[in-house]
Protein backbone atom coordinates (compact mmCIF):
# COMPACT_ATOMS: atom_id res chain seq x y z
CA UNK A 1 0.00 0.00 0.00
CA UNK A 2 2.79 2.34 0.93
CA UNK A 3 4.46 1.71 -2.41
CA UNK A 4 1.26 2.47 -4.36
CA UNK A 5 0.78 5.70 -2.38
CA UNK A 6 4.30 6.80 -3.18
CA UNK A 7 3.76 6.05 -6.88
CA UNK A 8 0.49 7.99 -7.04
CA UNK A 9 2.09 11.03 -5.38
CA UNK A 10 4.94 10.91 -7.92
CA UNK A 11 2.44 10.89 -10.85
CA UNK A 12 0.49 13.78 -9.31
CA UNK A 13 3.62 15.85 -8.84
CA UNK A 14 4.74 15.22 -12.45
CA UNK A 15 1.35 16.32 -13.78
CA UNK A 16 1.46 19.50 -11.70
CA UNK A 17 4.94 20.30 -12.97
CA UNK A 18 3.84 19.84 -16.58
CA UNK A 19 0.84 22.09 -16.07
CA UNK A 20 3.03 24.82 -14.56
CA UNK A 21 5.46 24.57 -17.50
CA UNK A 22 2.60 25.00 -20.03
CA UNK A 23 1.36 28.17 -18.29
CA UNK A 24 4.87 29.67 -18.35
CA UNK A 25 5.27 28.95 -22.11
CA UNK A 26 1.87 30.56 -22.86
CA UNK A 27 2.88 33.75 -21.06
CA UNK A 28 6.16 33.88 -23.07
CA UNK A 29 4.52 33.88 -26.57
CA UNK A 30 5.26 37.07 -28.58
CA UNK A 31 2.06 38.64 -30.02
CA UNK A 32 3.83 39.07 -33.39
CA UNK A 33 4.29 35.32 -33.64
CA UNK A 34 0.57 34.63 -33.67
CA UNK A 35 -0.54 32.34 -36.50
CA UNK A 36 -2.35 33.73 -39.60
CA UNK A 37 -6.09 34.16 -39.26
CA UNK A 38 -6.58 32.13 -42.40
CA UNK A 39 -5.09 29.07 -40.72
CA UNK A 40 -7.93 28.90 -38.27
CA UNK A 41 -11.24 27.29 -39.09
CA UNK A 42 -14.08 29.78 -39.38
CA UNK A 43 -16.25 30.20 -36.36
CA UNK A 44 -19.00 27.64 -36.18
CA UNK A 45 -17.47 25.25 -38.75
CA UNK A 46 -17.85 21.57 -38.35
CA UNK A 47 -14.69 20.16 -36.77
CA UNK A 48 -15.61 16.60 -37.41
CA UNK A 49 -13.11 14.50 -39.30
CA UNK A 50 -13.95 14.47 -43.04
CA UNK A 51 -16.59 17.19 -42.70
CA UNK A 52 -15.00 19.34 -45.45
CA UNK A 53 -14.82 16.49 -47.94
CA UNK A 54 -18.43 15.57 -47.25
CA UNK A 55 -19.64 19.17 -47.78
CA UNK A 56 -17.69 19.46 -51.05
CA UNK A 57 -19.16 16.25 -52.38
CA UNK A 58 -22.68 17.39 -51.53
CA UNK A 59 -22.16 20.76 -53.26
CA UNK A 60 -20.84 19.08 -56.43
CA UNK A 61 -23.85 16.74 -56.51
CA UNK A 62 -26.18 19.72 -56.16
CA UNK A 63 -24.54 21.49 -59.07
CA UNK A 64 -24.87 18.40 -61.29
CA UNK A 65 -28.58 18.14 -60.46
CA UNK A 66 -29.33 21.89 -61.05
CA UNK A 67 -30.32 22.84 -64.68
CA UNK A 68 -27.61 24.75 -66.54
CA UNK A 69 -28.37 28.43 -67.32
CA UNK A 70 -28.58 29.39 -71.00
CA UNK A 71 -25.39 31.03 -72.28
CA UNK A 72 -25.54 34.73 -73.22
CA UNK A 73 -25.69 35.47 -76.95
CA UNK A 74 -22.49 36.71 -78.63
CA UNK A 75 -22.07 40.51 -78.76
CA UNK A 76 -20.91 40.56 -82.40
CA UNK A 77 -22.35 38.54 -85.21
CA UNK A 78 -19.91 36.63 -87.39
CA UNK A 79 -18.74 38.61 -90.49
CA UNK A 80 -18.75 36.86 -93.79
CA UNK A 81 -15.70 36.65 -95.99
CA UNK A 82 -17.54 38.48 -98.80
CA UNK A 83 -18.18 41.52 -96.57
CA UNK A 84 -14.55 41.65 -95.51
CA UNK A 85 -13.38 41.44 -99.11
CA UNK A 86 -15.79 44.21 -100.17
CA UNK A 87 -14.60 46.51 -97.35
CA UNK A 88 -10.99 45.92 -98.33
CA UNK A 89 -11.76 46.76 -101.96
CA UNK A 90 -13.46 50.01 -100.96
CA UNK A 91 -10.50 50.96 -98.78
CA UNK A 92 -8.07 50.25 -101.61
CA UNK A 93 -10.11 52.39 -104.03
CA UNK A 94 -10.29 55.31 -101.57
CA UNK A 95 -6.55 55.20 -100.91
CA UNK A 96 -5.74 54.96 -104.60
CA UNK A 97 -8.03 57.93 -105.41
CA UNK A 98 -6.51 60.08 -102.64
CA UNK A 99 -2.99 59.25 -103.79
CA UNK A 100 -3.92 60.06 -107.39
CA UNK A 101 -5.36 63.47 -106.48
CA UNK A 102 -2.33 64.29 -104.33
CA UNK A 103 0.10 63.33 -107.09
CA UNK A 104 -1.83 65.34 -109.69
CA UNK A 105 -1.88 68.40 -107.43
CA UNK A 106 1.87 68.17 -106.87
CA UNK A 107 2.47 67.75 -110.60
CA UNK A 108 0.40 70.85 -111.35
CA UNK A 109 2.34 72.86 -108.79
CA UNK A 110 5.62 71.60 -110.17
CA UNK A 111 4.54 72.44 -113.70
CA UNK A 112 3.54 75.98 -112.71
CA UNK A 113 6.80 76.48 -110.81
CA UNK A 114 8.93 75.22 -113.70
CA UNK A 115 6.95 77.37 -116.15
CA UNK A 116 7.51 80.48 -114.00
CA UNK A 117 11.19 79.73 -113.65
CA UNK A 118 11.68 79.12 -117.37
CA UNK A 119 9.78 82.28 -118.26
CA UNK A 120 11.80 84.30 -115.76
CA UNK A 121 15.08 82.86 -117.02
CA UNK A 122 14.06 83.49 -120.61
CA UNK A 123 13.09 87.07 -119.83
CA UNK A 124 16.29 87.81 -117.95
CA UNK A 125 18.36 86.20 -120.65
CA UNK A 126 16.79 88.66 -123.05
CA UNK A 127 17.48 91.59 -120.73
CA UNK A 128 21.11 90.51 -120.36
CA UNK A 129 21.45 90.55 -124.12
CA UNK A 130 19.77 93.98 -124.05
CA UNK A 131 21.09 95.79 -120.97
CA UNK A 132 19.16 98.94 -121.90
CA UNK A 133 15.92 97.19 -120.99
CA UNK A 134 17.36 95.95 -117.73
CA UNK A 135 18.41 99.44 -116.67
CA UNK A 136 15.07 100.86 -117.76
CA UNK A 137 13.18 98.32 -115.66
CA UNK A 138 15.32 99.19 -112.66
CA UNK A 139 14.51 102.88 -113.20
CA UNK A 140 10.78 102.20 -113.32
CA UNK A 141 10.85 100.00 -110.23
CA UNK A 142 12.90 102.55 -108.32
CA UNK A 143 10.42 105.29 -109.28
CA UNK A 144 7.57 103.26 -107.75
CA UNK A 145 5.83 101.69 -110.73
CA UNK A 146 4.55 98.15 -110.31
CA UNK A 147 6.50 95.17 -111.71
CA UNK A 148 3.54 94.24 -113.93
CA UNK A 149 3.40 97.64 -115.62
CA UNK A 150 7.19 97.89 -115.76
CA UNK A 151 7.63 94.58 -117.57
CA UNK A 152 4.80 95.40 -119.99
CA UNK A 153 6.55 98.64 -120.93
CA UNK A 154 10.06 97.21 -121.14
CA UNK A 155 8.94 94.40 -123.43
CA UNK A 156 7.68 97.01 -125.93
CA UNK A 157 10.71 99.28 -125.99
CA UNK A 158 12.35 99.33 -129.47
CA UNK A 159 15.66 97.49 -129.50
CA UNK A 160 17.68 100.21 -131.24
CA UNK A 161 17.30 102.84 -128.47
CA UNK A 162 19.91 103.87 -125.94
CA UNK A 163 19.25 104.58 -122.26
CA UNK A 164 18.14 108.19 -122.70
CA UNK A 165 15.97 107.45 -125.71
CA UNK A 166 14.33 104.46 -124.06
CA UNK A 167 13.47 106.58 -121.02
CA UNK A 168 11.93 109.28 -123.24
CA UNK A 169 9.96 106.63 -125.13
CA UNK A 170 8.71 105.13 -121.85
CA UNK A 171 7.64 108.54 -120.52
CA UNK A 172 5.59 109.21 -123.64
CA UNK A 173 4.05 105.75 -123.50
CA UNK A 174 3.01 106.31 -119.88
CA UNK A 175 1.54 109.74 -120.71
CA UNK A 176 -0.46 108.27 -123.60
CA UNK A 177 -1.97 105.64 -121.32
CA UNK A 178 -2.68 108.01 -118.44
CA UNK A 179 -6.22 109.31 -118.98
CA UNK A 180 -6.59 112.88 -117.75
CA UNK A 181 -9.18 115.64 -117.85
CA UNK A 182 -6.64 118.27 -118.82
CA UNK A 183 -9.02 121.24 -118.99
CA UNK A 184 -11.42 120.32 -116.22
CA UNK A 185 -14.27 119.86 -118.66
CA UNK A 186 -15.93 117.23 -116.49
CA UNK A 187 -16.29 119.60 -113.56
CA UNK A 188 -17.02 122.65 -115.68
CA UNK A 189 -19.83 120.75 -117.36
CA UNK A 190 -21.62 120.61 -114.03
CA UNK A 191 -23.53 117.85 -112.32
CA UNK A 192 -23.61 116.13 -108.95
CA UNK A 193 -20.30 114.75 -107.72
CA UNK A 194 -19.58 112.83 -104.51
CA UNK A 195 -15.99 112.70 -103.31
CA UNK A 196 -15.27 109.30 -101.72
CA UNK A 197 -12.21 107.69 -100.17
CA UNK A 198 -10.60 106.60 -96.90
CA UNK A 199 -10.05 108.78 -93.88
CA UNK A 200 -7.54 111.58 -94.19
CA UNK A 201 -6.98 111.55 -97.95
CA UNK A 202 -8.17 115.15 -98.35
CA UNK A 203 -11.78 114.86 -99.51
CA UNK A 204 -13.03 117.96 -97.68
CA UNK A 205 -10.12 120.13 -98.80
CA UNK A 206 -10.45 118.89 -102.39
CA UNK A 207 -14.18 119.68 -102.28
CA UNK A 208 -13.41 123.24 -101.22
CA UNK A 209 -10.76 123.62 -103.94
CA UNK A 210 -13.08 122.40 -106.69
CA UNK A 211 -15.88 124.65 -105.41
CA UNK A 212 -13.56 127.67 -105.30
CA UNK A 213 -12.29 127.06 -108.84
CA UNK A 214 -15.84 126.66 -110.12
CA UNK A 215 -17.04 129.78 -108.26
CA UNK A 216 -14.32 131.89 -109.84
CA UNK A 217 -15.63 130.96 -113.28
CA UNK A 218 -19.37 130.51 -112.79
CA UNK A 219 -20.21 132.40 -109.60
CA UNK A 220 -21.09 131.20 -106.10
CA UNK A 221 -24.83 131.08 -106.78
CA UNK A 222 -24.31 128.11 -109.10
CA UNK A 223 -22.76 125.86 -106.41
CA UNK A 224 -24.38 123.65 -103.79
CA UNK A 225 -22.44 122.01 -100.97
CA UNK A 226 -23.68 119.01 -98.98
CA UNK A 227 -21.82 116.97 -96.37
CA UNK A 228 -22.73 113.52 -95.09
CA UNK A 229 -19.72 113.34 -92.76
CA UNK A 230 -21.48 112.58 -89.47
CA UNK A 231 -18.64 110.46 -88.03
CA UNK A 232 -15.58 112.71 -87.90
CA UNK A 233 -15.47 115.34 -85.17
CA UNK A 234 -15.26 118.77 -86.78
CA UNK A 235 -15.77 117.44 -90.31
CA UNK A 236 -18.91 119.50 -90.88
CA UNK A 237 -17.35 122.60 -89.33
CA UNK A 238 -14.39 122.39 -91.69
CA UNK A 239 -16.57 122.43 -94.80
CA UNK A 240 -18.77 125.16 -93.27
CA UNK A 241 -15.66 127.29 -92.82
CA UNK A 242 -14.79 126.84 -96.48
CA UNK A 243 -18.42 127.60 -97.40
CA UNK A 244 -18.35 130.88 -95.46
CA UNK A 245 -15.14 131.83 -97.26
CA UNK A 246 -16.88 131.23 -100.61
CA UNK A 247 -20.24 132.58 -99.55
CA UNK A 248 -21.92 129.21 -100.17
CA UNK A 249 -24.19 127.59 -97.54
CA UNK A 250 -23.43 124.02 -96.47
CA UNK A 251 -26.19 121.52 -95.64
CA UNK A 252 -25.77 118.35 -93.59
CA UNK A 253 -27.48 115.13 -94.74
CA UNK A 254 -27.76 112.55 -91.96
CA UNK A 255 -29.18 109.75 -94.09
CA UNK A 256 -30.07 108.79 -97.65
CA UNK A 257 -33.54 110.33 -97.41
CA UNK A 258 -32.26 113.75 -96.33
CA UNK A 259 -29.57 113.59 -99.02
CA UNK A 260 -32.24 113.00 -101.65
CA UNK A 261 -34.16 116.01 -100.29
CA UNK A 262 -31.13 118.29 -100.57
CA UNK A 263 -30.37 117.06 -104.07
CA UNK A 264 -33.94 117.91 -105.04
CA UNK A 265 -33.49 121.32 -103.42
CA UNK A 266 -30.38 121.93 -105.53
CA UNK A 267 -31.93 120.95 -108.83
CA UNK A 268 -31.28 124.42 -110.20
CA UNK A 269 -27.61 124.47 -109.17
CA UNK A 270 -25.12 123.81 -111.92
CA UNK A 271 -22.62 122.01 -109.65
CA UNK A 272 -23.39 120.10 -106.46
CA UNK A 273 -20.52 118.66 -104.44
CA UNK A 274 -21.07 116.00 -101.75
CA UNK A 275 -18.40 115.57 -99.10
CA UNK A 276 -18.66 112.02 -97.71
CA UNK A 277 -17.38 110.43 -94.51
CA UNK A 278 -13.92 108.90 -94.55
CA UNK A 279 -14.14 105.11 -94.24
CA UNK A 280 -11.15 102.76 -94.34
CA UNK A 281 -10.95 100.53 -97.36
CA UNK A 282 -11.22 97.43 -95.13
CA UNK A 283 -14.34 98.62 -93.32
CA UNK A 284 -17.63 96.95 -94.21
CA UNK A 285 -19.37 100.34 -94.17
CA UNK A 286 -17.80 101.09 -97.55
CA UNK A 287 -20.56 99.04 -99.16
CA UNK A 288 -23.20 101.00 -97.26
CA UNK A 289 -21.67 104.30 -98.42
CA UNK A 290 -21.57 103.19 -102.05
CA UNK A 291 -25.16 101.95 -101.81
CA UNK A 292 -26.33 105.33 -100.48
CA UNK A 293 -24.70 107.02 -103.50
CA UNK A 294 -26.03 104.56 -106.07
CA UNK A 295 -28.32 107.09 -107.73
CA UNK A 296 -27.74 107.53 -111.45
CA UNK A 297 -27.47 111.30 -111.08
CA UNK A 298 -24.61 111.08 -108.56
CA UNK A 299 -21.15 110.61 -110.06
CA UNK A 300 -18.36 109.50 -107.77
CA UNK A 301 -14.83 110.92 -107.64
CA UNK A 302 -12.35 108.69 -105.83
CA UNK A 303 -9.68 110.56 -103.85
CA UNK A 304 -6.34 108.72 -103.52
CA UNK A 305 -3.46 109.84 -101.34
CA UNK A 306 -0.31 109.99 -103.49
CA UNK A 307 1.88 109.63 -100.40
CA UNK A 308 0.37 106.27 -99.40
CA UNK A 309 1.94 102.91 -100.16
CA UNK A 310 1.28 101.47 -103.58
CA UNK A 311 -0.37 98.41 -102.04
CA UNK A 312 -2.67 100.67 -99.99
CA UNK A 313 -3.65 102.64 -103.09
CA UNK A 314 -4.44 99.39 -104.88
CA UNK A 315 -6.68 98.26 -102.01
CA UNK A 316 -8.50 101.61 -102.01
CA UNK A 317 -9.17 101.44 -105.75
CA UNK A 318 -10.51 97.89 -105.47
CA UNK A 319 -12.60 98.48 -102.34
CA UNK A 320 -14.20 101.68 -103.64
CA UNK A 321 -14.64 100.24 -107.15
CA UNK A 322 -12.50 102.92 -108.71
CA UNK A 323 -12.88 101.48 -112.19
CA UNK A 324 -16.61 102.38 -112.01
CA UNK A 325 -16.02 105.90 -110.68
CA UNK A 326 -16.36 108.95 -112.90
CA UNK A 327 -12.84 110.10 -112.11
CA UNK A 328 -9.82 110.07 -109.83
CA UNK A 329 -8.45 112.89 -107.67
CA UNK A 330 -4.79 112.57 -106.64
CA UNK A 331 -4.25 114.37 -103.35
CA UNK A 332 -1.19 115.25 -101.27
CA UNK A 333 1.12 115.17 -104.24
CA UNK A 334 3.42 117.57 -102.39
CA UNK A 335 3.95 114.95 -99.65
CA UNK A 336 4.63 112.01 -101.94
CA UNK A 337 8.23 110.82 -102.32
CA UNK A 338 7.27 108.43 -105.13
CA UNK A 339 3.99 109.54 -106.76
CA UNK A 340 4.29 106.85 -109.46
CA UNK A 341 2.06 104.48 -107.48
CA UNK A 342 -1.05 106.60 -107.99
CA UNK A 343 -0.32 106.95 -111.70
CA UNK A 344 0.27 103.21 -111.92
CA UNK A 345 -3.17 102.49 -110.41
CA UNK A 346 -4.83 104.97 -112.76
CA UNK A 347 -3.20 103.40 -115.82
CA UNK A 348 -3.86 99.77 -114.90
CA UNK A 349 -7.49 100.39 -113.88
CA UNK A 350 -8.17 102.80 -116.77
CA UNK A 351 -9.28 105.62 -114.46
CA UNK A 352 -9.52 109.24 -115.59
CA UNK A 353 -7.53 111.69 -113.44
CA UNK A 354 -9.67 114.77 -112.87
CA UNK A 355 -7.33 116.93 -110.83
CA UNK A 356 -4.33 117.06 -108.54
CA UNK A 357 -4.07 118.57 -105.05
CA UNK A 358 -0.55 119.84 -104.42
CA UNK A 359 -0.87 121.55 -101.02
CA UNK A 360 -3.32 122.87 -98.42
CA UNK A 361 -4.08 126.29 -99.85
CA UNK A 362 -7.57 126.87 -101.26
CA UNK A 363 -7.83 127.21 -104.20
CA UNK A 364 -4.21 127.85 -105.17
CA UNK A 365 -2.95 124.29 -104.63
CA UNK A 366 -5.23 122.70 -107.20
CA UNK A 367 -4.48 121.88 -110.82
CA UNK A 368 -6.20 120.01 -113.59
CA UNK A 369 -4.36 116.82 -114.46
CA UNK A 370 -1.65 117.06 -117.11
CA UNK A 371 -0.41 113.55 -118.06
CA UNK A 372 3.08 114.39 -119.29
CA UNK A 373 3.81 116.64 -116.33
CA UNK A 374 2.70 113.94 -113.88
CA UNK A 375 4.81 111.27 -115.60
CA UNK A 376 7.90 113.48 -115.72
CA UNK A 377 7.50 114.22 -112.03
CA UNK A 378 7.21 110.52 -111.23
CA UNK A 379 10.29 109.56 -113.26
CA UNK A 380 12.42 112.35 -111.78
CA UNK A 381 12.50 110.68 -108.37
CA UNK A 382 15.91 110.13 -106.77
CA UNK A 383 15.35 107.84 -103.78
CA UNK A 384 17.71 107.22 -100.90
CA UNK A 385 20.50 104.71 -101.59
CA UNK A 386 18.90 102.36 -99.07
CA UNK A 387 15.91 101.94 -101.42
CA UNK A 388 17.75 101.61 -104.72
CA UNK A 389 17.55 98.33 -106.63
CA UNK A 390 20.55 96.58 -108.14
CA UNK A 391 20.56 93.75 -110.68
CA UNK A 392 20.76 91.03 -108.04
CA UNK A 393 17.75 92.29 -106.09
CA UNK A 394 15.83 92.76 -109.30
CA UNK A 395 16.49 89.17 -110.38
CA UNK A 396 15.43 87.88 -106.97
CA UNK A 397 12.15 89.79 -107.17
CA UNK A 398 11.26 88.39 -110.59
CA UNK A 399 12.50 84.89 -109.79
CA UNK A 400 9.88 84.46 -107.07
CA UNK A 401 6.72 82.62 -108.18
CA UNK A 402 4.03 84.99 -109.30
CA UNK A 403 0.95 85.14 -107.10
CA UNK A 404 -2.66 85.63 -107.93
CA UNK A 405 -4.13 88.89 -109.06
CA UNK A 406 -4.68 91.37 -106.22
CA UNK A 407 -8.06 91.20 -104.58
CA UNK A 408 -9.95 93.53 -102.34
CA UNK A 409 -9.05 93.14 -98.69
CA UNK A 410 -11.55 91.43 -96.39
CA UNK A 411 -14.00 93.71 -94.71
CA UNK A 412 -13.55 94.51 -91.03
CA UNK A 413 -16.72 94.88 -89.00
CA UNK A 414 -16.76 97.16 -85.96
CA UNK A 415 -17.19 95.34 -82.68
Buried (B, 14 or more C-beta within 10 A) or exposed (E): EEEEEEEEEEEEEEEEEEEEEEEEEEEEEEEEEEEEEEEEEEEEEEEEEEEEEEEEEEEEEEEEEEEEEEEEEEEEEEEEEEEEEEEEEEEEEEEEEEEEEEEEEEEEEEEEEEEBEEEBEEBBEEBEEBEBBBBBBBBBBBBBBBBEBBBBBBEEBEEEBEEEEBBEBBBEBBBEBBBBBEEBEBBBEBBBBBBBBBBEBBBBBBBBBBBBBBBEEBEBEBBBBBBBBEEBEEBBEBBBEBBEEBEBEBBBBEEBEBBEEBBEEBEEBBBBBBBBBBBBBBBEBBEEBBEBBEEEEBBBBBBBBBBBEBEBBBBBBBBBBBEEBBBBBBBBBBBBEBBBBBBBBBBBBEBBBBBBBBBEEBBEBBBBBBBBBBBEBBBEBEEEEEEEBEBEEBBEEBEEEEEEEBEBBEBEEEE
